[in-house]
């Protein structure tokens, strides 16, 4: 969940991260494919899609 007051900032940040690679503690690499914040009924949820390499 995301604080509704922070939804725009989180959306902007996650969109700027699209295509970046993140090294996980397990040694795998995750590529962030797509992300967004969905807002509904005064609630905000971070949704993202990634690919493990």
N, C-alpha and C positions, 0 to 999 in steps of 0.2 A: 504494500500500500504506500501511497505517496500523500503527503499533506496537500489538500486541495489548493492551499495558498502557494505551494511550491511547484504545482503541476507544470506551469509554463517553463520554469527554469530547468526542471528535470527533463522535460521534453526536448528542450534545446540542447542540453548536454548529451542525452542518449543519441539524438540524431547526429551530433558531431562525432560520436564514437563509432558510427556505422562503418564497417569495413576494417576496423582495427582488430589486432590480435592481442589476446591476453594469455599469459602463461599461468596455468593453474598449479596448485600445490601438488597435484598428482603427476605433474610432468607433461600433461596434455596441453595442447594449444587450442583455445576457443576463438573463433572468429565471429564477431558480432555482425550478423547479417542485417537486422532490422530492429528498430525499437520505437516505442511510442508510449504515451500516457493516455489511457482511456478514462474519460470523466463521465460519471452517471450518478444521479441522485446525491449530489454533494459528496461523492467519494471519487478518488482518483487511484488508478491501478497502473503500475508499470508493467508493460508487456514487451517482451523482446524475444527474438529468434537468434539462435547461434548454431554454429557448426563446430563439432569437435574434430580435431586433426590428430 
